[in-house]
């Protein structure tokens, strides 16, 4: 969702939002697949620090995306 597809769809996430969310996804993937190993408390703390900025970034991206879709809808019809 970081790519703009011509006149069909604007990008949903910018690079900053993507990187924050991707880091959370990556941690979830490792946690889910390696749950038998103990978690590194430092790594968990680092991920926790990024959770709020990632959530804020996602909400901002969502609002911007909806605004772009409204503009496109107005242009179409």
ABEGO torsion letter per residue (X at the ends): XABBBEAABBBABBAAAAAAAAAAAAAAAAAAAAAABBBBAAAAAAAAAAAAAAAAAAAAAAAAAAAAAAAAAAAAX
